[in-house]
Amino acid sequence: MKNTTPQTTADMVFTNTTTENQINAILSGIFPFPSSGKAALCLFGTHGTGKTTYSNIFCKEFERAKSNTELACNPHFVSCQKTEGIDSILKRCKKMTEFVSWNKSDYHYFIFDEVDNLTDTAQKALKAFLNTSNIVCVLTTNHLDQLDKGMLSRCINVNFNAAEPEAIRTRVHRVLHDNGLQLGNDEIDKIIQTSDGSWREILPTATYLATPLSKSPNTPLRIVK
């Protein structure tokens, strides 16, 4: 099968148009970022909605926009599922920012995944790191209410909860079509209803239940009723 993972912002199915417009405004430079003490995005929402996947996409597209080249950055990924040694991890990240960035924009990029696992002390340490002047960070969390308020004040909060069923259905049809498969709306809607918006559940199940297209995937997409 072709890769079913989104590769660009255009591939994403966002929670709503507000989230989509917010992201596009940041990427286009209409909304200044990083600026005014905010050096991070905090993507919050339920499990499986694409927060971690989009963290990488955002950093790469943001660098391209800022540097006006096709060169993409390679963000430094920090998993916060295990909180041991977070102080030394942050010290290492801070040390990285003291060197000239490999990126044309001069920014250093960091992804901190599932930050709600961090202790209160560790979140305060991360809050201090977000004061660094030459960084762009993306934080992800399933539990916004468990995050340090001071840390959040240094972030632009982006809603990454489940999208509307119609938007999810359209994306499923596109992915299946690109892989020479098809599935009716009723079957897709049943999958969506039981998935809580998680793409980890939706696409594998839809792929399993789908049937081959009678024509080449190069033909125009036709929604099966």
N, C-alpha and C positions, 0 to 999 in steps of 0.2 A: 504493500500500500504506500501511497504518497504520504508525506509527513502531514499529520492532522493537527500538529501544534502551530498556533499562530506565529507568524514570522515578522509581522509589521503591525502598527497601530490599526491599519485598515482591516486587518484580519480579526481584530478583537470584537467581542460582543459585550459592550459596556452595560452597566446597570440601567442607565437611562441617558437621554440626550444631555442632561446637565453634566454628568460625568464626562461624556464624550467631548462636549464643548469645553469643559475645564481643561482636559488633557491637551486638546488641540490649541487652546489659547496659550498654554505654557510652551508647547513645542514651537509655535509660530513666533513667540516672543511678545505677543500682545499682553500676556500676563507676565510681569517681570519675575524671574526666578533664575538663580537664587537671589534673594533681595530682602531687605528689611528684617534681617535676622532669621529668615526662613531658608534653610539649606537642604531641606528634605521633603519628599512626598511620603505620606503615610497611607498606604493602600489598605483599607479595612473592609472586612466582609466575611461571609461564611466560607466554609471549606470548598476548595475545588473550583473557584470562580476565575482563576487565572492570575492571581496576584503575583506570585513568584515568576511566572512566565512573562508577565508584562513588565516586571521590574527590569529585566534584561533588555527587553525591547525599548523601553523608555530611555534608558541610559544611552543606548546606541543611537537612537534617533535624535535625542537631545544633543549629543556630541556632533552629529552630522549637521544639525541645524546651526549650532554655535560656531563650528569651524568652517562651515560652507564648503565641505568636501565630502566625498563618499567614504572617508575613513571612519571606522566605528571604534569605540572604546572597548576595553575589556574590563568591566566592573569587578571590583574585589568583592567576593561573596562571603558573608559571615552567617552561618547558621546559628540561631539562638536557641535551638532545641535543647542544647546542653549549655548550661550557664557557667560550667567550670572554666576558670582561666579567662573570663571575659575582660578582666583588667589588663592582662598581658596582651590580649587580642587588640584592645583599643589602643594600647600603647604602640603596638606594631602598626596599626592603621595611622595613628598620629605621626609616627616616624616616616611613613610613606609620603605624607603630605609635605614633609620638609624638603623633599627632593623635587627637581623639575619634573613635571608631568610629561608622560609620553604623548599625551593627547594635545592636539593642536590648540584646543580651547584653553589649555593650562589647568583644566579642572581634573581632580581625582574623583573617581566614581566608586561608591560603596553601596552594597545591598545588605541590609540587616533583616534576615528572614525570621518571622514569628517572634517578634520582640516581646510579646506578652509573656513569654517564658522567662524573661529576665527578672531577677530580683529587683526590689525597689532601689537598692544601692547600685546595681548594675545599670538600671535605667537612668539614674542620675549621672552616672559616668558617661553614658551615651549622650545624654543631654549636653554635657560639657563638650564632648567631641563635636557635636553639631554646631558649636560656635566657631569652628575652624573656617577660615575665610575662603579657601580655594577648593571646596568640596561640593559634590552633588550626591545626595544619598536618597535611597528608597528604602522605607521601612514597610514591612508587611505584618498584619496582625488579624487574628480572628476575633479578638476581644478588645475593642477600642476602650471600653470602660476600665480595663486593667492597666492602662498606660499612665505613666507619670504626666501630670498636666503641664509641667514645665517643658518636658521633652516634646509634647504635642504642640506647644506654642511655637516651637521652632520648625514645625511641619505644615505643609499644605495637606489637609485631610481629603482623601479621594475615596468616594463610596464605591466599593467593589463587591457589593452584594449581587445576588442572582439577577439576571436580566429578565425582561419580559418574555413570556413563552414564544410570542411571535418572532422576536428577534433571534432567540435560540433556535427555533425551528428553521428559519432562513439559513442560518449558518450550518446547521446539520445537513440540510439539503445540498448546500454548496460543497461541503466536504465529501459527502457520499457521491455526488455527481462527479467530482474530480477524480474519484477512485473507481468510477464505472459502476456505481451502485445506486439503488433507489429504495425509498421507503415512504409509505403513505403518511399523510398528516396525522391521522388518528393514532397510528403506532408511535410516531414521534412524540405526540402530545402525552401519551401514556407514560413514556420514558421520562419526559420532563417533569410530570406530576410527581413521580416517585424519586426524583434525583436531588431535590432541594437545590437545583441550579448548578450542581457539580458536574463539570465537564469530564471528570474522571469516571463518572457513571454514565453520562449521556452518550458520548461518542463510541466507547467500546460496545455498549449495548445496541446502539443503532446500527453499528457496523455488523454485528453478529446477526441481527434480524433482517438486514437489507438483502435485496435480491439484485442480480446483475442487470445493468441497463441493456435494453435491446439494441441500442445504438452506441456509437463511439462517444466517450466523454467529451470529445471536441464539439459535439453538437450542443446547441443552446440548452440551458437548464430548463427543464419542464417540471413543475411541481405536481407530484402525484396526489390526487385527491383521495 
